[in-house]
Amino acid sequence: MLSLEVIKAVSLLKDIHYGISATRSRREHPLSEADMRRLLEKFLSSGLVRLKPNRIPDMRLCSYELCYPLYQISLCDILVVTGGGLELSVEDNEDIYNNYGLAGRRLGVLNQMACRCLSDIHLTDVLLSEQR
């Protein structure tokens, strides 16, 4: 249901919150240095994270802190910041309920509703701008 980009972002934000080192983070959640750098830049520019006082931007997660308590950062915030998305599943909703912990139920309902709503939108109803 969640794109790989969103999963990486959530993992990285949790690692920053819980004070997990970048080395341990990469071992537990494989994330390339380029991905980590790109996500940190997005988090900094969006105001989700900031540098701790007297720190310089680097790849050490201990140099960063969340600007808000973890419980105030929503999945919607992550989707907007990363430009990531949801990957709808029309076949196996059970997977969604089992793979996302407490959020699984809500994501499963969202998946079902999104699939239902999107199935009512036909290509003949979609107008694309000529300026693409």
Contact map, one row per residue, 1 for C-alpha under 8 A:
111000000000000000000000000000000000000000000000000000000000000000000000000000000000011110000001000000000010001000000000000000000000
111101100000000000000000000000000000000000000000000000000000000000000000000000000000111000000000000000000000000000000000000000000000
111111100000000000000000000000000000000000000000000000000000000000000000000000000001111000000000000000000000000000000000000000000000
011111110000000000000000000000000000000000000000000000000000000000000000000000000000000000000000000000000000000000000000000000000000
001111111000000000000000000000000000000000000000000000000000000000000000000000000101000000000000000000000000000000000000000000000000
011111111100000000000000000000000000000000000000000000000000000000000000000001100101100000000000000000000000000000000000000000000000
011111111110000000000000000000000000000000000000000000000000000000000000000000000000000000000000000000000000000000000000000000000000
000111111111000000000000000010100000000000000000000000000000000000000000000000000000000000000000000000000000000000000000000000000000
000011111111100000000000000000000000001000000000000000000000000000000000000001000100000000000000000000000000000000000000000000000000
000001111111110000000000000000000000000000000000000000000000000000000000000001000000000000000000000000000000000000000000000000000000
000000111111111000000000000010000000000000000000000000000000000000000000000000000000000000000000000000000000000000000000000000000000
000000011111111100000000100000000001000000000000000000000000000000000000000000000000000000000000000000000000000000000000000000000000
000000001111111110000000000000000000000000000000000000000000000001000000000000000000000000000000000000000000000000000000000000000000
000000000111111111000000000000000000000000000000000000000000000000000100000000000000000000000000000000000000000000000000000000000000
000000000011111111111000100000000000000000000000000000000000100000000000000000000000000000000000000000000000000000000000000000000000
000000000001111111110000000000000000000000000000000000000000110111000000000000000000000000000000000000000000000000000000000000000000
000000000000111111110000000000000000000000000000000000000000000011000100000000000000000000000000000000000000000000000000000000000000
000000000000011111110000000000000000000000000000000000000000000000000000000000000000000000000000000000000000000000000000000000000000
000000000000001111111000000000000000000000000000000000000000110000000000000000000000000000000000000000000000000000000000000000000000
000000000000001111111101100000000000000000000000000000000000110000000000000000000000000000000000000000000000000000000000000000000000
000000000000001000111111100000000000000000000000000000000001110000000000000000000000000000000000000000000000000000000000000000000000
000000000000000000011111110000000000000000000000000000000011100000000000000000000000000000000000000000000000000000000000000000000000
000000000000000000001111111000000000000000000000000000000000000000000000000000000000000000000000000000000000000000000000000000000000
000000000000000000011111111100000000000000000000000000000000000000000000000000000000000000000000000000000000000000000000000000000000
000000000001001000011111111111100000000000000000000000000000000000000000000000000000000000000000000000000000000000000000000000000000
000000000000000000000111111111110000000000000000000000000000000000000000000000000000000000000000000000000000000000000000000000000000
000000000000000000000011111111000000000000000000000000000000000000000000000000000000000000000000000000000000000000000000000000000000
000000000000000000000001111111000000000000000000000000000000000000000000000000000000000000000000000000000000000000000000000000000000
000000010010000000000000111111100000000000000000000000000000000000000000000000000000000000000000000000000000000000000000000000000000
000000000000000000000000111111110000000000000000000000000000000000000000000000000000000000000000000000000000000000000000000000000000
000000010000000000000000110011111011000000000000000000000000000000000000000000000000000000000000000000000000000000000000000000000000
000000000000000000000000010001111111000000000000000000000000000000000000000000000000000000000000000000000000000000000000000000000000
000000000000000000000000000000111111100000000000000000000010000000000000000000000000000000000000000000000000000000000000000000000000
000000000000000000000000000000011111110000000000000000000000000000000000000000000000000000000000000000000000000000000000000000000000
000000000000000000000000000000111111111000000000000000000000000000000000000000000000000000000000000000000000000000000000000000000000
000000000001000000000000000000111111111100000000000000000010000000000000000000000000000000000000000000000000000000000000000000000000
000000000000000000000000000000001111111110000000000000000010000000000000000000000000000000000000000000000000000000000000000000000000
000000000000000000000000000000000111111111000000000000000000000000000000000000000000000000000000000000000000000000000000000000000000
000000001000000000000000000000000011111111100000000000000000000000000000000000000100000000000000000000000000000000000000000000000000
000000000000000000000000000000000001111111110000100000000000000000000000000000000000000000000000000000000000000000000000000000000000
000000000000000000000000000000000000111111111000000000000000000000000000000000000000000000000000000000000000000000000000000000000000
000000000000000000000000000000000000011111111100000000000000000000000000000000001100000000000000000000000000000000000000000000000000
000000000000000000000000000000000000001111111111110000000000000000000000000000001000000000000000000000000000000000000000000000000000
000000000000000000000000000000000000000111111111110000000000000000000000000000000000000000000000000000000000000000000000000000000000
000000000000000000000000000000000000000011111111000000000000000000000000000000000000000000000000000000000000000000000000000000000000
000000000000000000000000000000000000000001111111100000000000000000000000000000001000000000000000000000000000000000000000000000000000
000000000000000000000000000000000000000000111111110000000000000000100000000000000000000000000000000000000000000000000000000000000000
000000000000000000000000000000000000000000111111110000000000000001110000000000000000000000000000000000000000000000000000000000000000
000000000000000000000000000000000000000100110111111000000000000111110000000000000000000000000000000000000000000000000000000000000000
000000000000000000000000000000000000000000110011111100000000000111100000000000000000000000000000000000000000000000000000000000000000
000000000000000000000000000000000000000000000000111110111000001110000000000000000000000000000000000000000000000000000000000000000000
000000000000000000000000000000000000000000000000011111100000001110000000000000000000000000000000000000000000000000000000000000000000
000000000000000000000000000000000000000000000000001111100000000000000000000000000000000000000000000000000000000000000000000000000000
000000000000000000000000000000000000000000000000000111110000000000000000000000000000000000000000000000000000000000000000000000000000
000000000000000000000000000000000000000000000000001111111000001000000000000000000000000000000000000000000000000000000000000000000000
000000000000000000000000000000000000000000000000001001111100001000000000000000000000000000000000000000000000000000000000000000000000
000000000000000000000000000000000000000000000000001000111110001000000000000000000000000000000000000000000000000000000000000000000000
000000000000000000000000000000000000000000000000000000011111101000000000000000000000000000000000000000000000000000000000000000000000
000000000000000000000100000000001001100000000000000000001111100000000000000000000000000000000000000000000000000000000000000000000000
000000000000000000001100000000000000000000000000000000000111111100000000000000000000000000000000000000000000000000000000000000000000
000000000000001100111100000000000000000000000000000000000111111100000000000000000000000000000000000000000000000000000000000000000000
000000000000000100111000000000000000000000000000000000000001111110000000000000000000000000000000000000000000000000000000000000000000
000000000000000000000000000000000000000000000000001100111101111110000000000000000000000000000000000000000000000000000000000000000000
000000000000000100000000000000000000000000000000111100000001111111000000000000000000000000000000000000000000000000000000000000000000
000000000000000110000000000000000000000000000000111100000000011111100000000000000000000000000000000000000000000000000000000000000000
000000000000100110000000000000000000000000000001110000000000000111111100000000000000000000000000000000000000000000000000000000000000
000000000000000000000000000000000000000000000011110000000000000011111000000000000000000000000000000000000000000000000000000000000000
000000000000000000000000000000000000000000000001100000000000000001111101100000000000000000000000000000000000000000000000000000000000
000000000000000000000000000000000000000000000000000000000000000001111111100000000000000000000000000000000000000000000000000000000000
000000000000010010000000000000000000000000000000000000000000000001011111100000000000000000000000000000000000000000000000000000000000
000000000000000000000000000000000000000000000000000000000000000000001111110000000000000000000000000000000000000000000000000000000000
000000000000000000000000000000000000000000000000000000000000000000011111110000000000000000000000000000000000000000000000000000000000
000000000000000000000000000000000000000000000000000000000000000000011111111011000000000000000000000000000000000000000000000000000000
000000000000000000000000000000000000000000000000000000000000000000000011111111000000000000000000000000000000000000000000000000000000
000000000000000000000000000000000000000000000000000000000000000000000000111111100000000000000000000000000000000000000000000000000000
000000000000000000000000000000000000000000000000000000000000000000000000011111110000000000000000000000000000000000000000000000000000
000000000000000000000000000000000000000000000000000000000000000000000000111111111000000000000000000000000000000000000000000000000000
000001001100000000000000000000000000000000000000000000000000000000000000111111111111000000000000000000000000000000000000000000000000
000001000000000000000000000000000000000000000000000000000000000000000000001111111111100000000000000000000000000000000000000000000000
000000000000000000000000000000000000000000000000000000000000000000000000000111111111000000000000000000000000000000000000000000000000
000000000000000000000000000000000000000001100100000000000000000000000000000011111111000000000000000000000000000000000000000000000000
000011001000000000000000000000000000001001000000000000000000000000000000000001111111000000000000000000000000000000000000000000000000
000000000000000000000000000000000000000000000000000000000000000000000000000001111111100000000000000000000000000000000000000000000000
001011000000000000000000000000000000000000000000000000000000000000000000000001111111110000000000000000000000000000000000000000000000
011001000000000000000000000000000000000000000000000000000000000000000000000000100011111000000000000000000000000000000000000000000000
111000000000000000000000000000000000000000000000000000000000000000000000000000000001111100000000000000000000000000000000000000000000
111000000000000000000000000000000000000000000000000000000000000000000000000000000000111110000000000000000000000000000000000000000000
100000000000000000000000000000000000000000000000000000000000000000000000000000000000011111000000000000000000001001100000000000000000
100000000000000000000000000000000000000000000000000000000000000000000000000000000000001111111000000000000000001000100000000000000000
000000000000000000000000000000000000000000000000000000000000000000000000000000000000000111111000000000000000000100100000000000000000
000000000000000000000000000000000000000000000000000000000000000000000000000000000000000011111000000000000000000000000000000000000000
000000000000000000000000000000000000000000000000000000000000000000000000000000000000000011111111000000000000000000000000000000000000
000000000000000000000000000000000000000000000000000000000000000000000000000000000000000011111111100000000001001100000000000000000000
000000000000000000000000000000000000000000000000000000000000000000000000000000000000000000011111110000000000000000000000000000000000
000000000000000000000000000000000000000000000000000000000000000000000000000000000000000000011111111000000000000000000000000000000000
100000000000000000000000000000000000000000000000000000000000000000000000000000000000000000011111111100011011000000000000000000000000
000000000000000000000000000000000000000000000000000000000000000000000000000000000000000000001111111110111011000000000000000000000000
000000000000000000000000000000000000000000000000000000000000000000000000000000000000000000000111111110010000000000000000000000000000
000000000000000000000000000000000000000000000000000000000000000000000000000000000000000000000011111110010000000000000000000000000000
000000000000000000000000000000000000000000000000000000000000000000000000000000000000000000000001111111110000000000000000000000000000
000000000000000000000000000000000000000000000000000000000000000000000000000000000000000000000000111111110000000000000000000000000000
000000000000000000000000000000000000000000000000000000000000000000000000000000000000000000000000000111111000000000000000000000000000
000000000000000000000000000000000000000000000000000000000000000000000000000000000000000000000000100111111110000000000000000000000000
000000000000000000000000000000000000000000000000000000000000000000000000000000000000000000000001111111111111000000000000000000000000
000000000000000000000000000000000000000000000000000000000000000000000000000000000000000000000001100001111111100000000000000000000000
000000000000000000000000000000000000000000000000000000000000000000000000000000000000000000000000000000111111110000000000000000000000
100000000000000000000000000000000000000000000000000000000000000000000000000000000000000000000001100000111111111000000000000000000000
000000000000000000000000000000000000000000000000000000000000000000000000000000000000000000001001100000011111111100000000000000000000
000000000000000000000000000000000000000000000000000000000000000000000000000000000000000000000000000000001111111110000000000000000000
000000000000000000000000000000000000000000000000000000000000000000000000000000000000000000000000000000000111111111000000000000000000
100000000000000000000000000000000000000000000000000000000000000000000000000000000000000110001000000000000011111111100000000000000000
000000000000000000000000000000000000000000000000000000000000000000000000000000000000000001001000000000000001111111110000000000000000
000000000000000000000000000000000000000000000000000000000000000000000000000000000000000000000000000000000000111111111000000000000000
000000000000000000000000000000000000000000000000000000000000000000000000000000000000000100000000000000000000011111111100000000000000
000000000000000000000000000000000000000000000000000000000000000000000000000000000000000111000000000000000000001111111110000000000000
000000000000000000000000000000000000000000000000000000000000000000000000000000000000000000000000000000000000000111111111000000000000
000000000000000000000000000000000000000000000000000000000000000000000000000000000000000000000000000000000000000011111111100000000000
000000000000000000000000000000000000000000000000000000000000000000000000000000000000000000000000000000000000000001111111100000000000
000000000000000000000000000000000000000000000000000000000000000000000000000000000000000000000000000000000000000000111111110000000000
000000000000000000000000000000000000000000000000000000000000000000000000000000000000000000000000000000000000000000011111110000000000
000000000000000000000000000000000000000000000000000000000000000000000000000000000000000000000000000000000000000000001111111011000000
000000000000000000000000000000000000000000000000000000000000000000000000000000000000000000000000000000000000000000000011111111000000
000000000000000000000000000000000000000000000000000000000000000000000000000000000000000000000000000000000000000000000000111111000000
000000000000000000000000000000000000000000000000000000000000000000000000000000000000000000000000000000000000000000000000011111100000
000000000000000000000000000000000000000000000000000000000000000000000000000000000000000000000000000000000000000000000000111111100000
000000000000000000000000000000000000000000000000000000000000000000000000000000000000000000000000000000000000000000000000111111110000
000000000000000000000000000000000000000000000000000000000000000000000000000000000000000000000000000000000000000000000000000111111000
000000000000000000000000000000000000000000000000000000000000000000000000000000000000000000000000000000000000000000000000000001111100
000000000000000000000000000000000000000000000000000000000000000000000000000000000000000000000000000000000000000000000000000000111111
000000000000000000000000000000000000000000000000000000000000000000000000000000000000000000000000000000000000000000000000000000011111
000000000000000000000000000000000000000000000000000000000000000000000000000000000000000000000000000000000000000000000000000000001111
000000000000000000000000000000000000000000000000000000000000000000000000000000000000000000000000000000000000000000000000000000001111
